[in-house]
Amino acid sequence: MAGEQQRIQFRDAGCTPEEAEQLCRISKEGDTAALHRKLRMVRCRQMEEIHEQQRRLDRLDLLIRKTERV
């Protein structure tokens, strides 16, 4: 059950199903360095997604401001 609980935690943290599976496997193997690297990679991907969403919001704000001037 620990493996399933860990998989749920990875998914709750925003990992894709594939990432969660890979992280569970790495964790089970006991390779903490690889686990740490993979978690950092997932975090970087998530940060890039946040930044892309922020860029979209910025563009939307610009469009809103432009329509207020009309």
Buried (B, 14 or more C-beta within 10 A) or exposed (E): EEEEEBBEEBBEBEBEEEBBEBBBBBBEEEEEEBBEEBBEEBEEBEEEEEEEEEEEEEEEEEEEEEEEEE
